[in-house]
């Protein structure tokens, strides 16, 4: 297991290095570039040349990339020029990441808690009305765009019925104590139960909207995996030996069907981060998804650099954890 972990960590370092090169090249190929973002499109050639010299943009591209790596290692990505003027790009990311993580974790929990049991039941009741309804519901979850569902949920439950908040992370009238930046956790740590409950209620609509696509994918993969395992010889052998149905389901069917499901859950983390851009905009949640949207609108290249690179690293780390859990479930992978 140790050798497998070291090998996966080495691959992670290589992936992050390649991602940094792609990010560096892509951001510098965008129209305008950092000079236009700082000075505006009507800046004089002399002012542009002076700023390029100050930023080191007149140096060879390899020198620029090396300096970019040196600053990135120390957390120096520059100062925000649009999302939060005057603050460092890293501070913008650190203050906004708790909102996105809270939303993404709740959405993923919803998708897993509903998708896996429903997929298992649909496989056991293959061809029944439950199976047909579940498949139809999962297709709707994939087909309906996240932003449209977010607007629909907001209109029905927040505007028409008025039972859930329409935007934000917490009621501004609450004088809640901030500890970690995770509003629900802060309320629990400080025993401000009303603040924790209010933060949770604010997350219900955006979490439902964000969880639809991961739910649909997890459901379909679980159903297909369970159907495949149920037809395996070792399951029929277990039944022939007289093992109880609960033992067969837990040890033989669910255990082996979880292998592709675990991988799917890890891959859906990237979908959650991508969907958070739209969801956070609709519900006015100040997370990194909203920061990416504002960064593109206002050409805030320092914020785009740190948010995209950090998000990619988080995605790679999650998939590393998925690979390790996969190896724990299936010991054969450790020797490959």
C-alpha positions in Angstrom: 0.0 0.0 0.0 2.9 2.4 0.8 4.5 1.9 -2.6 1.2 2.4 -4.3 0.7 5.7 -2.4 4.2 7.0 -3.2 3.6 6.2 -6.9 0.3 8.0 -6.9 1.9 11.0 -5.1 4.6 11.2 -7.8 2.0 11.2 -10.5 0.1 14.0 -8.6 3.2 16.2 -8.6 3.7 15.7 -12.4 0.0 16.5 -13.1 0.1 19.7 -11.0 3.3 20.8 -12.9 1.7 20.2 -16.2 -1.4 22.1 -15.1 0.7 25.1 -14.0 2.2 25.2 -17.5 -1.2 25.1 -19.2 -2.6 27.7 -16.9 0.4 30.0 -17.4 0.1 29.7 -21.2 -3.6 30.0 -21.3 -3.9 33.2 -19.2 -1.3 35.0 -21.2 -3.1 34.1 -24.4 -6.3 35.8 -23.3 -7.2 39.1 -25.0 -5.9 42.2 -23.2 -3.6 40.5 -20.7 -2.6 41.7 -17.3 -1.3 45.1 -18.6 -4.7 46.0 -20.0 -6.4 44.8 -16.9 -4.3 47.2 -14.8 -4.1 50.2 -17.1 -7.1 49.9 -19.3 -7.3 49.5 -23.1 -6.5 53.2 -23.7 -3.2 53.2 -22.0 -0.3 54.9 -23.9 2.4 52.6 -25.4 5.0 54.2 -23.0 2.9 53.3 -19.9 2.3 49.8 -21.2 6.0 49.3 -21.8 6.9 50.6 -18.3 4.4 48.3 -16.6 5.5 45.3 -18.7 9.1 45.9 -17.5 7.9 46.2 -13.9 5.9 42.9 -14.1 8.7 41.1 -16.0 6.5 40.6 -19.1 9.3 41.8 -21.3 11.5 38.8 -20.3 11.6 35.5 -22.3 8.6 33.3 -21.7 10.7 30.6 -19.9 12.0 33.3 -17.4 8.4 34.5 -16.8 7.2 30.9 -16.1 10.1 30.3 -13.7 9.3 33.4 -11.8 5.6 32.4 -11.8 6.5 29.1 -10.2 8.7 30.8 -7.6 5.9 33.1 -6.6 3.3 30.4 -6.7 5.3 28.2 -4.3 5.3 31.0 -1.8 1.7 31.8 -2.3 2.4 35.1 -4.1 -0.1 35.4 -7.0 -0.3 39.1 -7.1 -3.0 41.6 -6.0 -6.6 41.4 -7.1 -7.5 44.1 -9.7 -11.3 43.5 -10.0 -12.8 40.9 -7.6 -11.6 42.5 -4.4 -9.3 45.4 -5.2 -6.3 45.8 -3.0 -6.5 42.3 -1.5 -4.0 39.6 -2.4 -5.3 37.0 -4.8 -4.5 34.3 -2.2 -6.6 36.1 0.4 -9.5 36.3 -2.0 -9.3 32.5 -2.5 -8.9 31.7 1.2 -11.9 33.9 2.2 -14.1 32.4 -0.5 -13.2 28.7 -0.5 -15.2 27.9 2.6 -18.5 29.0 0.9 -17.8 26.8 -2.1 -16.7 23.8 0.0 -19.9 24.0 2.2 -22.1 24.1 -0.8 -20.2 21.3 -2.7 -20.0 19.0 0.3 -23.8 19.3 1.0 -24.6 18.8 -2.7 -22.3 15.7 -2.9 -23.8 14.3 0.3 -27.3 14.7 -1.2 -26.2 13.1 -4.5 -24.6 10.1 -2.7 -27.3 9.6 -0.1 -30.0 9.5 -2.7 -28.2 8.2 -5.8 -26.6 5.0 -4.3 -29.7 3.6 -2.5 -32.0 4.5 -5.5 -29.6 2.9 -7.9 -29.4 -0.2 -5.9 -33.2 -0.5 -5.5 -33.7 0.2 -9.2 -31.3 -2.6 -10.1 -33.1 -5.0 -7.7 -36.5 -4.0 -9.1 -35.3 -4.0 -12.8 -38.2 -3.4 -15.2 -40.6 -2.3 -12.4 -42.3 1.0 -12.1 -39.7 2.1 -9.5 -36.9 1.4 -12.0 -38.6 3.3 -14.8 -39.4 6.3 -12.7 -35.9 6.4 -11.3 -34.3 6.3 -14.8 -36.7 9.0 -16.1 -35.8 11.2 -13.1 -32.1 10.7 -13.6 -32.4 11.7 -17.2 -34.2 14.9 -16.2 -31.4 15.6 -13.8 -28.8 15.4 -16.5 -30.8 17.2 -19.2 -31.9 20.2 -17.2 -29.2 22.9 -17.0 -28.0 23.8 -13.5 -28.6 27.5 -13.9 -32.2 26.9 -15.1 -33.0 24.6 -12.2 -31.5 27.1 -9.8 -33.7 29.9 -11.1 -36.7 27.6 -11.0 -36.1 26.5 -7.4 -35.5 30.1 -6.4 -38.7 31.3 -8.1 -40.9 28.6 -6.6 -39.6 28.1 -3.1 -38.1 31.6 -2.3 -40.3 34.0 -4.3 -43.6 32.3 -4.7 -43.8 30.2 -1.5 -41.4 32.2 0.6 -40.3 29.1 2.6 -36.6 29.3 1.8 -34.1 32.1 1.5 -33.5 33.5 -2.0 -29.8 34.3 -1.8 -26.7 34.7 0.4 -25.2 32.4 3.0 -26.8 33.7 6.1 -29.3 36.3 7.3 -27.5 39.7 7.6 -29.4 40.5 10.7 -27.7 37.7 12.6 -24.6 38.8 14.5 -22.8 35.5 14.1 -19.3 34.8 15.3 -16.8 34.0 12.5 -14.1 31.4 13.3 -13.3 29.2 10.3 -15.3 30.8 7.5 -17.6 27.8 7.3 -20.8 29.3 8.6 -22.5 26.1 9.7 -19.3 24.8 11.5 -18.8 28.2 13.1 -22.3 28.1 14.5 -21.8 24.7 15.9 -18.4 25.6 17.4 -19.7 28.7 19.1 -23.0 27.1 20.0 -24.9 29.7 18.1 -27.5 27.2 17.0 -29.7 29.8 15.3 -26.8 30.9 13.1 -25.9 27.3 12.1 -29.5 26.5 11.3 -29.9 29.7 9.3 -26.8 28.9 7.3 -28.0 25.4 6.6 -31.4 26.6 5.4 -29.6 29.1 3.0 -27.8 26.2 1.5 -30.8 24.0 0.8 -31.8 25.4 -2.6 -28.3 25.9 -4.1 -27.3 22.4 -2.9 -30.3 20.8 -4.5 -29.6 22.6 -7.8 -26.0 21.7 -7.7 -26.6 18.0 -6.8 -28.8 17.1 -9.7 -26.1 16.1 -12.2 -23.9 14.2 -9.7 -27.0 12.4 -8.4 -28.0 11.4 -11.9 -24.5 10.1 -12.8 -24.1 8.3 -9.4 -27.5 6.7 -9.8 -26.9 5.4 -13.3 -23.4 4.0 -12.5 -24.7 2.3 -9.3 -27.6 0.7 -11.1 -25.4 -0.5 -13.9 -22.7 -1.8 -11.5 -25.2 -3.7 -9.3 -26.9 -5.3 -12.4 -23.4 -6.5 -13.6 -22.5 -7.9 -10.2 -25.8 -9.6 -9.8 -25.2 -11.7 -12.9 -21.7 -12.8 -11.8 -21.0 -16.5 -11.1 -19.8 -15.9 -7.5 -23.2 -14.4 -6.6 -25.0 -17.4 -8.0 -22.6 -19.6 -6.2 -23.2 -17.8 -2.9 -27.0 -18.3 -3.4 -26.5 -21.9 -4.2 -24.5 -22.4 -1.0 -27.4 -21.1 1.0 -26.0 -17.8 2.2 -28.5 -15.3 3.6 -29.8 -12.6 1.3 -28.4 -9.8 3.5 -24.9 -11.4 3.5 -25.0 -11.7 -0.3 -26.1 -8.1 -0.8 -23.6 -6.7 1.6 -20.5 -8.8 1.0 -20.8 -9.8 -2.6 -23.0 -7.4 -4.5 -22.6 -4.0 -2.8 -18.9 -4.5 -2.0 -18.0 -5.2 -5.6 -20.5 -2.8 -7.1 -18.9 0.1 -5.2 -15.7 0.1 -7.2 -16.9 2.1 -10.2 -19.2 4.1 -7.9 -16.3 5.4 -5.8 -14.5 6.5 -8.9 -17.5 8.3 -10.2 -18.0 10.1 -6.9 -14.4 11.4 -7.2 -14.9 12.5 -10.8 -18.1 14.4 -9.9 -16.1 16.7 -7.6 -14.9 18.5 -10.7 -18.5 18.8 -11.9 -19.5 20.3 -8.6 -16.7 23.0 -8.9 -17.8 23.8 -12.4 -21.5 23.9 -11.5 -20.7 26.1 -8.5 -19.9 29.0 -10.9 -23.5 29.1 -12.1 -25.1 28.2 -8.8 -23.2 30.8 -6.8 -24.1 33.5 -9.3 -27.8 32.7 -9.1 -28.0 32.6 -5.3 -25.4 35.3 -4.8 -23.0 33.2 -2.8 -19.5 34.7 -2.4 -17.5 31.6 -3.2 -14.7 30.8 -5.7 -17.3 30.1 -8.4 -18.5 33.7 -8.2 -14.8 34.8 -8.0 -14.1 33.0 -11.3 -17.0 34.6 -13.0 -16.1 38.1 -11.7 -12.4 37.5 -12.6 -13.3 36.9 -16.2 -15.6 39.9 -16.4 -13.1 42.2 -14.8 -9.9 40.6 -16.2 -8.6 39.9 -12.7 -5.7 37.6 -13.8 -4.1 37.2 -10.3 -7.4 35.8 -8.9 -8.0 33.6 -11.9 -4.5 32.2 -11.5 -4.8 31.2 -7.9 -8.5 30.0 -8.1 -8.0 27.8 -11.2 -4.7 26.3 -10.0 -6.0 25.7 -6.5 -9.2 24.2 -7.8 -7.3 21.9 -10.1 -5.0 20.8 -7.2 -8.1 20.1 -5.0 -9.6 18.0 -7.8 -6.3 16.1 -8.2 -6.1 15.5 -4.5 -9.7 14.2 -4.3 -9.0 11.8 -7.1 -5.8 10.7 -5.3 -8.0 9.9 -2.2 -10.4 8.0 -4.5 -7.6 6.0 -6.0 -6.3 5.1 -2.5 -9.8 4.1 -1.3 -10.2 2.1 -4.6 -7.0 0.2 -3.6 -8.4 -0.5 -0.2 -11.5 -1.9 -1.7 -9.7 -3.9 -4.4 -6.3 -5.2 -3.1 -5.4 -6.3 -6.6 -4.7 -2.7 -7.6 -1.9 -2.3 -5.1 0.3 -4.7 -7.1 -0.2 -3.0 -10.5 
